[in-house]
């Protein structure tokens, strides 16, 4: 396995082997084997470990184990502790998603601070298959179905998965032969997590139905990766034709021409492919296609798009903090003149809210509700009400209370109990001149 590992790295040029790289080590069997292979191959590396403080006692045990492992190899050791649960609650994220974001943001900051050119993780062939099915169940395109790539890049730092040629069985056999010890994470066996359901239920069933299931999946994923590369190649002439930079740096997307030149069933996909590198979401693209009105604005953390006479004018935000900082990619924003307000806007589902844009103080953000929060619900002309009392009056169940998000402005004024009730002072009135439409 060592020879295959080294040859794979050198043949694919996965990372600069003459420089010190960063290994993400949890203490589990996969990352322990990766560290042993790197040490045996005499590659230079440092170890990074995240303590997510999610399993009392176990997380500290894992940290001590990895610290001792780094000492045994005589390599630099980096460790950080996160209050993952608090971060997840504050940003409206699931625990797994919050841990992933914290982990990788920290890894990349270490690379910037210490000059590591690459981060190595212990993803292997079984992870590719599991990710394929997870993304398939969520609903995805080619980028989700091709699984985990050997190398991706962010900010000039490579994220490398050198164990992809090996299965979980290969890794377990190597650890046994070498007498390697590791720590077990009890959550890996819990069926509360969807990945574990795929790992412990779906994959064994597929192998029972088709003994060659793993090989077939690897072949399918390889085909999908090739298809995506071809797709990206063919998309470039479309991008060059319809998305053009002007002399002032403004990008101009010839929307009317694009829609006229391609069949209607391709419009949403084409628009998303052209705009998502700038941070625009699929829902924003769908909103643009469903109501293509001049004056409509679409905002991301870095860019603003204004629809003007069939052309989308895209500029960088000079001061992103003066715009919208909605912390959830499932939210989309439209900003348009009152003349474009749909006449049936009061009949829209509760997942869309309308506000008088000129009454809002930017930036807007999302947070979970807290005890003591008050707002003035739509229809209450005077005074305010505790959100907890509003929940009681409307028979909101405890689990839904815990998940409730609030849209707030720069003064932390509550604008919307998301999906339930908007604020009276910011409603659409005869005096409204600009409308803000927020959808989830």
Steps between C-alpha positions, in 0.01 A plus 500: 500500500788737572644466148159559344449802724835660409468423129148644492617826660800539273321393181204733559715783645252530786718730710858633499683214672797717590296731723334455838126441463215495753326175598148509645502226764192414708654194667275259312642210302498679163701803608734287715583287194554815292745636758685165514529485120628858483759427771605172336539676164719768668274783385518815711176585681334663799185379673182699572221380730158650576330450836134571430394459866200292399571177691591569864819316590545335161604820322771569757613136475528535122697822531748338742538200267578714195737720699693188603496373141655823372764481774585140404569613142679817613280726290335838579157475661213749476179471699189711539184466709163609362165557668338328203148484642495875570637578153234279339222670696628850429520441125199277447711199401487130571776365726674313216495804272621731777789264585600474135507877453693562821748226418586612150508872578755425773705268278529766231591767755782273624628470144500877458675556832763225466547476124371144454425452128250217552256344746476121493186319615439127534200463268505163325311307232207409725452869583464572128220246467323627811525862383358399162184364661467783752511758222268291284242497780534876557457578131809611313670546166820358356718677756321317782493162330867480410577444867817614672778627274867418567592870513302822535635848564405798711695820521812343353499210749441145374258271682633151430348153557787256439312191630233495229652194327442294818185354652408489866593131497846584361553754778385266774728223369800736491434618856482138619824404325684800646348462846366856496275621781226759455199644681140415419232766462175353629300727271637310197263217586198718573220476246387852594739628232407454136855413394500215751168377364655487153815331639336240722173433318505599134854395405477149654168448319652606167794264553258221578303567183810552283838373622672735255313805635814683615683454170189604305463813708865594450454456124182712503664777701798506262260533205317784675827682568588476128151619405530800729837597353347484151197698619721773648703514179189541283359764735794738456396629153151568638649694790726700266210585266233607749695623806728787398702744712465866410780759518378612844524144635124440495403154381211497253295185459290517183202332662241553225742367239588199716135411555422541128790281387441199728197278570294601804585182692868603500452858619524441876805275471684734263431805713617324815820376333584852385419673828583259782878574486398852612303366795149502353278211606271272303199657669609849395534382141156342516353825638662697221349273235155499659474879525752664264414864582727794430627648823516170688819460705670179609767506767775272624768565758731630226289601199185685400300429183254752357260402223473776241316457169582135453861530618629403842759753620730342758737703716712426804370639827727787596397451862341157543410580863263770381302239312341182625680249717235231509685201637325220315535412133139377491376860527463723195440874476333721240498878518277685253280808454142494630374495139631143470327370814284197409134597545436176690799542735277454806413151376861384475591203722643564846849416368512839323487836680467854364636816667516872438869514406543862608405421861781246550845560647769290333652252530239231551589173668352181641508371855304266723241646733586555865295529817397863544486576125212731413355616170198681360320236293317598184156628596600630845492877454632590847740338745702181471460136598739244645581242237454232765142626552441504124616138487256409776210681332569317173568157655857471367655169607818499710725347228383767255570773755856377536553512125333839444712752309456876512584749227639811673645832389816683607334607827390142570140605436299191417357521149372147452435183694616309197215311340243628753442875548658825385534826692227765479724813474674367187190391308412613147286817515371756244811705584739216404729577207745206508424139589729241655387142436666223703430133430612180667 
